[in-house]
Amino acid sequence: MGPARIAVLEWQDEGGSVRSLTTLLSSDLQRNLRILHTSLDKRTKFWDVVVALKESTPDLVVIVVSSEDVVALAFSLVPFLKKQIVNLPVLAAVEVEQSEALYQLLEAGVDDFVASNVRPSEILPRIQRLLANRNVPTPEKNAKEKLGLSQLIGNSSVFVNEVSKIPLLARCDACVLISGETGTGKELCARAIHYLSHRSHAPFIPINCGALPLDLVENELFGHERGAFTGASTAYHGLIHEAQGGTMLLDEIDCLPPSAQVKLLRFLQEKEYRPLGSSSVRFADVRLLAALNVDLQQAVETGRVRRDLYYRLNVISFTLPPLRDRREDIPLLARHFLEKYALEFDKELTDFSEEAMAQLLFHSWPGNVRELEHIVERAALLSQSCVVDAKDILCSTTPSTRQDSFRNAKAKTISAFEKSYIEALLLVHQGNISSAARAAQKNRRAFWELIRKHQINTQNFKP
């Protein structure tokens, strides 16, 4: 069997700095590859590209995307190629690394992408995987989709817009950053990405970095050799070794100590690591997903995350919305959990009463979907009838909230805002009414009337 034939399509005069694939795959790495370079013009007809590719019969096409203009051209070209040449894998070598541009390329049908600063040790496995999977049938596709997406429940547009990206992200091997508040389902999304990917046959290893003792983080991730430290009577492979061929989720990645972040960055760049006490380097083919419930940029600015690790992690990202922003999904989720725990507790539970559902809908849900599941689990356990009643819903929602008219509910909300706003200003200005009134852009008399209205004791804010 001869060397694999790779067609490289690159638009002329773009001035990008994407390095030539010939350079990237130089020396020993090229012995099983044959590079066929083709320069394109923006006026090149797509059909001419297809004819040229059919004549050269490549095993893989690499499209060099060196500018925003080329993203649009590639977005149009890739679907045309996929339609005309069946089972032709397409890899994008991108200079443009904005998440939106990468999503566009994945939506167009690109099977994977590599960034402009890619190393030969990283691009070759991507090419080999695409070549190996070119003609592999996927009869398990429906099962994988069910396994991967069945737990992601919701019809709200804000939720569906994010979850719809998961099948696209599963096709590529890039690092993905999943952000969202605690309990929004970040690990479920990571599992979905794994089970919809070509790595689904291999392990999925979730790690909560915040739960690892600081002095054991590196040992847990990278392992150790026998005798590496006192008490190390046997060797330990580490979780990266356990995840070989699969996917690893690092949750609360901002909790990793700086020394572990340095080693993790090395692993991300070269796929290599060194166990504690070892003199040799190990290699592992593992896709890394990262999750956190704080703003990553803020974590960088406060020094909790190294800036170079931030750039490496934040290649492509998406954010899960909090439950309070998708309240229309609450009935759907609540009934899903009710069915789940009715089966687990062997009870006949059919639905929620109107009052019980109202309590769920008006709750603020600081713990998001995880909190909802726990409340429904407890309600299912406590319920004495087939319909869960309001008395079984143990959350802090005020039952009378639902009874209010729009006008009354609005008035209560405004009143609560006024009081918290005034108290915050008084705290900032140490109880000085004149200074707080100027900051609020209200005259002193009107500001004082608000203080009296809400019965605020200004003495509590003076130093």
C-alpha positions as CSV (number, residue, x, y, z in Angstrom):
1,M,0.0,0.0,0.0
2,G,1.5,3.4,-1.1
3,P,1.8,6.5,0.9
4,A,-1.4,8.4,1.8
5,R,-2.2,11.2,-0.6
6,I,-3.1,14.5,1.0
7,A,-4.4,17.4,-1.0
8,V,-3.7,20.9,0.5
9,L,-5.9,23.7,-0.7
10,E,-4.7,27.2,0.1
11,W,-6.0,30.5,-1.2
12,Q,-3.4,32.8,-2.7
13,D,-2.3,36.2,-1.5
14,E,-3.9,35.9,1.9
15,G,-0.8,36.8,3.8
16,G,-1.5,34.3,6.6
17,S,1.1,32.7,8.7
18,V,-0.1,29.1,8.6
19,R,3.0,27.1,8.1
20,S,3.1,24.8,5.1
21,L,1.9,21.3,5.7
22,T,5.1,20.1,3.9
23,T,7.2,21.9,6.5
24,L,5.0,20.6,9.4
25,L,5.3,17.0,8.2
26,S,8.9,17.2,7.2
27,S,11.5,14.5,7.6
28,D,10.4,11.2,9.1
29,L,6.8,12.2,9.6
30,Q,6.3,12.4,5.8
31,R,7.5,9.0,4.8
32,N,3.9,7.6,4.7
33,L,2.4,10.8,3.3
34,R,2.3,12.4,-0.1
35,I,1.5,16.1,-0.2
36,L,-0.3,17.5,-3.2
37,H,-0.4,21.3,-2.9
38,T,-2.9,23.4,-4.8
39,S,-3.2,27.2,-4.8
40,L,-6.7,28.7,-5.2
41,D,-7.9,32.0,-6.3
42,K,-11.1,33.6,-4.8
43,R,-12.6,33.3,-8.3
44,T,-11.8,29.6,-8.6
45,K,-14.9,27.6,-9.4
46,F,-15.8,25.0,-6.9
47,W,-16.5,22.5,-9.6
48,D,-12.9,22.9,-10.9
49,V,-11.6,22.1,-7.4
50,V,-13.8,18.9,-7.4
51,V,-12.5,17.8,-10.9
52,A,-8.9,18.4,-9.8
53,L,-9.4,16.3,-6.6
54,K,-11.1,13.5,-8.5
55,E,-8.2,13.3,-10.8
56,S,-5.6,13.3,-8.0
57,T,-7.8,10.9,-5.9
58,P,-6.5,12.1,-2.5
59,D,-7.2,10.3,0.8
60,L,-7.6,13.5,2.7
61,V,-8.1,17.2,2.0
62,V,-6.5,19.9,4.1
63,I,-8.0,23.4,3.7
64,V,-5.7,26.2,4.9
65,V,-7.9,28.9,6.5
66,S,-5.7,32.0,6.9
67,S,-8.2,34.9,7.2
68,E,-11.8,35.7,8.0
69,D,-12.6,36.0,4.2
70,V,-11.4,32.4,3.7
71,V,-13.7,31.2,6.5
72,A,-16.7,32.2,4.3
73,L,-15.1,30.6,1.2
74,A,-14.4,27.4,3.1
75,F,-17.9,27.4,4.5
76,S,-19.3,27.2,1.0
77,L,-16.6,24.9,-0.5
78,V,-16.7,22.1,2.1
79,P,-20.4,21.1,1.7
80,F,-19.9,21.1,-2.0
81,L,-16.9,18.8,-1.7
82,K,-18.7,16.5,0.7
83,K,-21.6,16.1,-1.7
84,Q,-19.5,15.5,-4.8
85,I,-16.9,13.2,-3.2
86,V,-18.4,10.8,-0.7
87,N,-16.4,9.9,2.5
88,L,-13.7,12.4,1.7
89,P,-12.3,13.6,5.1
90,V,-11.6,17.3,5.4
91,L,-9.1,18.8,7.9
92,A,-8.9,22.6,8.3
93,A,-5.5,24.2,9.2
94,V,-6.7,27.5,10.8
95,E,-5.0,30.8,11.4
96,V,-8.4,32.2,12.6
97,E,-9.0,30.8,16.1
98,Q,-12.2,32.6,17.2
99,S,-14.8,30.1,18.5
100,E,-17.5,31.4,16.1
101,A,-15.3,30.8,13.0
102,L,-14.4,27.3,14.2
103,Y,-18.1,26.5,14.7
104,Q,-18.8,27.7,11.2
105,L,-16.2,25.4,9.8
106,L,-17.5,22.4,11.8
107,E,-21.1,23.2,10.7
108,A,-19.9,23.3,7.1
109,G,-18.7,19.7,7.4
110,V,-15.0,20.0,8.4
111,D,-14.1,16.8,10.2
112,D,-11.4,18.3,12.4
113,F,-9.1,21.3,12.6
114,V,-5.6,22.2,13.8
115,A,-4.5,25.7,14.9
116,S,-1.7,27.7,13.2
117,N,0.7,26.9,16.0
118,V,0.2,23.1,15.7
119,R,3.2,20.8,16.2
120,P,4.0,17.8,14.0
121,S,3.4,15.5,17.0
122,E,-0.1,16.7,17.2
123,I,-1.2,16.9,13.5
124,L,0.0,13.5,12.5
125,P,-2.4,11.6,14.9
126,R,-5.3,13.7,13.6
127,I,-4.4,12.8,10.0
128,Q,-4.0,9.1,10.8
129,R,-7.4,9.0,12.6
130,L,-9.2,10.7,9.7
131,L,-7.6,8.3,7.2
132,A,-8.4,5.3,9.4
133,N,-12.0,6.3,9.9
134,R,-12.7,7.2,6.3
135,N,-14.6,4.1,5.2
136,V,-15.6,2.8,8.7
137,P,-19.3,2.2,8.9
138,T,-21.1,3.6,11.9
139,P,-24.1,1.4,12.6
140,E,-23.9,2.4,16.3
141,K,-24.6,6.1,15.5
142,N,-28.2,6.1,16.8
143,A,-27.2,4.3,20.0
144,K,-24.3,6.7,20.6
145,E,-26.6,9.7,20.0
146,K,-29.1,8.3,22.5
147,L,-26.4,7.6,25.1
148,G,-24.7,11.0,24.5
149,L,-27.7,13.3,24.3
150,S,-30.6,11.6,26.1
151,Q,-29.7,13.2,29.5
152,L,-29.6,16.8,28.1
153,I,-33.2,17.7,28.5
154,G,-34.7,21.0,27.5
155,N,-36.6,22.8,24.7
156,S,-35.7,26.5,25.5
157,S,-33.9,28.3,22.7
158,V,-31.0,29.4,25.0
159,F,-30.4,25.8,25.9
160,V,-30.9,24.2,22.5
161,N,-28.6,26.7,20.9
162,E,-25.7,25.6,23.1
163,V,-26.4,21.8,23.1
164,S,-26.8,21.7,19.3
165,K,-23.1,22.4,19.1
166,I,-22.2,19.1,20.8
167,P,-22.3,16.8,17.8
168,L,-20.1,19.3,15.9
169,L,-17.6,19.3,18.8
170,A,-17.6,15.5,19.0
171,R,-16.3,15.3,15.4
172,C,-13.1,17.0,16.1
173,D,-10.3,16.4,18.7
174,A,-9.8,20.0,19.9
175,C,-9.8,21.0,23.5
176,V,-13.2,22.3,24.6
177,L,-13.9,24.7,27.4
178,I,-17.3,24.2,29.0
179,S,-18.4,26.9,31.4
180,G,-21.5,27.4,33.5
181,E,-22.8,27.7,37.0
182,T,-22.6,24.7,39.4
183,G,-25.3,22.2,38.6
184,T,-26.0,23.2,35.0
185,G,-24.8,19.9,33.5
186,K,-21.2,20.5,32.4
187,E,-20.2,16.9,33.0
188,L,-23.3,15.6,31.1
189,C,-22.2,17.7,28.1
190,A,-18.7,16.4,28.3
191,R,-20.0,12.8,28.4
192,A,-22.1,13.6,25.3
193,I,-19.1,14.9,23.5
194,H,-17.2,11.8,24.4
195,Y,-19.9,9.2,23.5
196,L,-20.6,10.9,20.1
197,S,-16.9,10.9,19.2
198,H,-14.7,8.3,17.7
199,R,-13.3,7.8,21.2
200,S,-16.5,6.4,22.6
201,H,-15.0,2.9,22.8
202,A,-12.3,4.2,25.2
203,P,-12.7,5.5,28.8
204,F,-14.3,8.7,29.9
205,I,-12.4,9.9,33.0
206,P,-14.0,12.9,34.9
207,I,-11.8,14.6,37.5
208,N,-12.9,17.2,40.0
209,C,-9.7,19.2,40.4
210,G,-11.1,21.0,43.4
211,A,-11.5,17.7,45.3
212,L,-7.9,16.6,44.8
213,P,-5.5,17.3,47.7
214,L,-2.9,19.8,46.6
215,D,0.0,17.6,47.4
216,L,-1.4,14.7,45.4
217,V,-2.7,16.4,42.2
218,E,0.4,15.6,40.1
219,N,0.5,12.0,41.4
220,E,-3.2,11.5,40.6
221,L,-2.8,12.9,37.1
222,F,0.6,11.7,36.0
223,G,1.3,8.7,38.4
224,H,4.6,7.7,40.0
225,E,7.3,5.1,39.9
226,R,8.0,2.7,42.7
227,G,10.1,4.4,45.3
228,A,9.4,7.9,44.0
229,F,8.6,9.0,47.6
230,T,8.2,7.6,51.0
231,G,5.4,5.0,51.0
232,A,5.4,4.5,47.2
233,S,5.9,0.7,47.5
234,T,4.3,0.1,44.1
235,A,4.1,2.1,40.8
236,Y,0.9,4.0,40.0
237,H,0.0,4.7,36.4
238,G,-2.1,7.9,36.9
239,L,-5.4,9.0,35.4
240,I,-3.9,10.2,32.1
241,H,-2.7,6.6,31.5
242,E,-6.1,5.3,32.5
243,A,-7.8,7.6,29.9
244,Q,-5.6,6.3,27.0
245,G,-7.5,6.6,23.7
246,G,-10.4,8.3,25.4
247,T,-11.5,11.6,26.9
248,M,-10.6,13.3,30.2
249,L,-12.7,16.0,31.8
250,L,-10.9,18.4,34.2
251,D,-13.7,20.1,36.2
252,E,-12.8,23.2,38.2
253,I,-9.6,23.4,36.4
254,D,-8.8,26.7,38.1
255,C,-8.1,24.7,41.3
256,L,-5.0,23.1,39.9
257,P,-1.8,24.3,41.5
258,P,0.7,26.1,39.3
259,S,3.2,23.2,39.1
260,A,0.5,20.9,37.8
261,Q,-0.7,23.5,35.3
262,V,2.9,23.6,33.8
263,K,2.9,19.9,33.4
264,L,-0.6,19.9,32.0
265,L,0.4,22.5,29.4
266,R,3.3,20.3,28.3
267,F,0.9,17.4,28.0
268,L,-1.5,19.4,25.9
269,Q,1.2,20.6,23.6
270,E,3.2,17.4,23.1
271,K,0.9,14.6,24.4
272,E,3.8,13.6,26.7
273,Y,4.3,13.5,30.5
274,R,6.7,12.2,33.1
275,P,5.5,10.3,36.1
276,L,6.9,11.3,39.5
277,G,10.3,9.6,40.0
278,S,10.6,8.5,36.4
279,S,13.5,9.3,34.1
280,S,11.6,8.5,30.9
281,V,8.8,10.3,29.1
282,R,5.4,8.7,28.5
283,F,3.0,9.4,25.7
284,A,-0.8,9.2,25.8
285,D,-3.5,9.9,23.2
286,V,-6.1,11.6,25.3
287,R,-8.6,14.3,24.4
288,L,-8.9,17.0,27.1
289,L,-12.1,18.8,28.0
290,A,-12.1,21.5,30.7
291,A,-14.9,22.8,32.8
292,L,-15.3,25.6,35.3
293,N,-18.0,27.6,37.0
294,V,-16.1,30.9,37.1
295,D,-15.0,33.2,34.3
296,L,-11.7,31.9,32.9
297,Q,-10.5,35.3,32.0
298,Q,-11.0,36.5,35.5
299,A,-9.2,33.4,36.8
300,V,-6.2,34.4,34.6
301,E,-6.2,38.0,35.9
302,T,-6.3,36.9,39.5
303,G,-3.4,34.4,38.9
304,R,-5.4,31.2,39.5
305,V,-4.8,30.0,35.9
306,R,-1.6,30.5,33.9
307,R,-2.1,32.7,30.8
308,D,-0.4,30.3,28.4
309,L,-2.7,27.5,29.7
310,Y,-5.7,29.8,29.2
311,Y,-4.7,30.3,25.5
312,R,-4.4,26.6,25.1
313,L,-7.7,25.7,26.7
314,N,-9.8,28.5,25.2
315,V,-9.7,27.2,21.6
316,I,-13.4,26.5,21.4
317,S,-15.9,27.0,24.1
318,F,-19.6,27.1,25.0
319,T,-21.6,28.1,28.1
320,L,-24.5,26.4,29.7
321,P,-27.3,28.7,30.8
322,P,-28.5,28.7,34.4
323,L,-31.9,27.2,35.1
324,R,-33.5,30.6,36.0
325,D,-32.8,31.6,32.4
326,R,-34.7,28.6,31.0
327,R,-37.7,28.3,33.3
328,E,-39.8,26.9,30.5
329,D,-37.7,23.7,30.8
330,I,-38.5,23.2,34.5
331,P,-41.8,21.2,34.0
332,L,-40.0,19.0,31.4
333,L,-37.0,18.4,33.7
334,A,-39.2,17.9,36.8
335,R,-41.3,15.2,35.2
336,H,-38.2,13.5,33.9
337,F,-36.8,13.3,37.4
338,L,-40.2,12.2,38.8
339,E,-40.3,9.3,36.4
340,K,-36.8,8.4,37.2
341,Y,-37.3,8.3,41.0
342,A,-40.8,6.7,40.8
343,L,-39.1,3.8,39.1
344,E,-36.2,3.7,41.6
345,F,-38.5,3.9,44.6
346,D,-41.1,1.6,43.0
347,K,-43.9,4.1,43.5
348,E,-46.8,5.2,41.3
349,L,-46.1,8.9,40.7
350,T,-47.8,10.5,37.7
351,D,-47.4,14.2,38.0
352,F,-47.2,17.4,40.1
353,S,-50.2,19.3,41.5
354,E,-50.7,22.9,40.2
355,E,-49.4,24.3,43.5
356,A,-46.4,22.1,43.5
357,M,-45.4,23.0,40.0
358,A,-45.9,26.7,40.8
359,Q,-43.4,26.4,43.6
360,L,-40.9,24.9,41.2
361,L,-41.4,27.5,38.6
362,F,-41.0,30.4,41.0
363,H,-38.0,29.1,42.8
364,S,-34.7,31.0,42.1
365,W,-32.7,27.7,41.6
366,P,-29.2,28.8,42.8
367,G,-28.1,25.1,42.5
368,N,-29.7,24.8,39.0
369,V,-30.6,21.4,37.5
370,R,-28.8,19.5,40.2
371,E,-30.8,21.2,42.9
372,L,-34.1,20.5,41.0
373,E,-33.2,16.8,40.8
374,H,-32.6,16.6,44.5
375,I,-35.8,18.4,45.4
376,V,-37.8,16.1,43.1
377,E,-36.1,13.0,44.5
378,R,-37.0,14.1,48.0
379,A,-40.6,14.9,46.9
380,A,-40.9,11.5,45.3
381,L,-39.8,9.8,48.5
382,L,-42.1,11.8,50.7
383,S,-45.2,11.8,48.5
384,Q,-48.2,9.8,49.8
385,S,-50.2,9.9,46.6
386,C,-49.7,9.5,42.9
387,V,-49.6,13.3,42.5
388,V,-46.8,15.2,44.2
389,D,-48.3,18.0,46.3
390,A,-47.0,21.4,47.3
391,K,-46.2,20.2,50.9
392,D,-43.8,17.6,49.4
393,I,-41.7,20.4,47.6
394,L,-39.2,21.6,50.1
395,C,-37.7,24.7,48.7
396,S,-37.7,28.4,49.8
397,T,-40.3,29.7,47.3
398,T,-43.0,31.8,48.8
399,P,-46.3,30.1,47.9
400,S,-48.2,33.4,47.7
401,T,-45.9,34.7,44.9
402,R,-48.0,33.0,42.3
403,Q,-51.2,34.4,43.6
404,D,-50.1,38.0,43.1
405,S,-51.3,40.1,40.2
406,F,-48.7,41.4,37.7
407,R,-49.0,44.9,39.3
408,N,-48.4,43.6,42.9
409,A,-45.5,41.3,41.8
410,K,-43.9,44.1,40.0
411,A,-44.3,46.5,42.9
412,K,-42.7,43.9,45.3
413,T,-39.7,43.4,42.9
414,I,-39.2,47.2,42.6
415,S,-39.3,47.6,46.3
416,A,-36.8,44.9,46.9
417,F,-34.5,46.4,44.3
418,E,-34.8,49.9,45.8
419,K,-33.9,48.7,49.3
420,S,-30.9,46.6,48.2
421,Y,-29.7,49.5,46.0
422,I,-29.9,52.1,48.7
423,E,-28.2,49.9,51.3
424,A,-25.4,49.1,48.9
425,L,-24.9,52.9,48.2
426,L,-24.9,53.7,51.9
427,L,-22.4,50.9,52.5
428,V,-20.1,52.3,49.8
429,H,-20.4,55.9,51.1
430,Q,-20.2,54.9,54.8
431,G,-23.7,56.2,55.6
432,N,-23.2,59.7,54.1
433,I,-26.6,60.5,52.7
434,S,-25.5,63.5,50.6
435,S,-22.7,61.5,48.9
436,A,-25.0,58.5,48.3
437,A,-27.7,60.7,46.8
438,R,-25.2,62.3,44.4
439,A,-24.0,58.8,43.3
440,A,-27.7,57.8,42.7
441,Q,-28.2,61.1,40.8
442,K,-31.2,62.0,43.0
443,N,-31.7,65.1,45.2
444,R,-31.0,64.6,48.9
445,R,-34.7,65.0,49.9
446,A,-36.0,62.4,47.5
447,F,-33.2,60.0,48.5
448,W,-34.0,60.5,52.2
449,E,-37.7,59.7,51.5
450,L,-36.6,56.4,50.0
451,I,-34.6,55.7,53.1
452,R,-37.6,56.4,55.3
453,K,-39.9,54.3,53.0
454,H,-37.8,51.2,53.4
455,Q,-37.1,51.9,57.1
456,I,-33.3,51.8,56.7
457,N,-31.2,52.8,59.7
458,T,-28.3,54.9,58.3
459,Q,-26.4,54.5,61.5
460,N,-25.7,50.9,60.6
461,F,-23.6,52.0,57.7
462,K,-21.4,54.7,59.4
463,P,-17.8,53.7,60.3
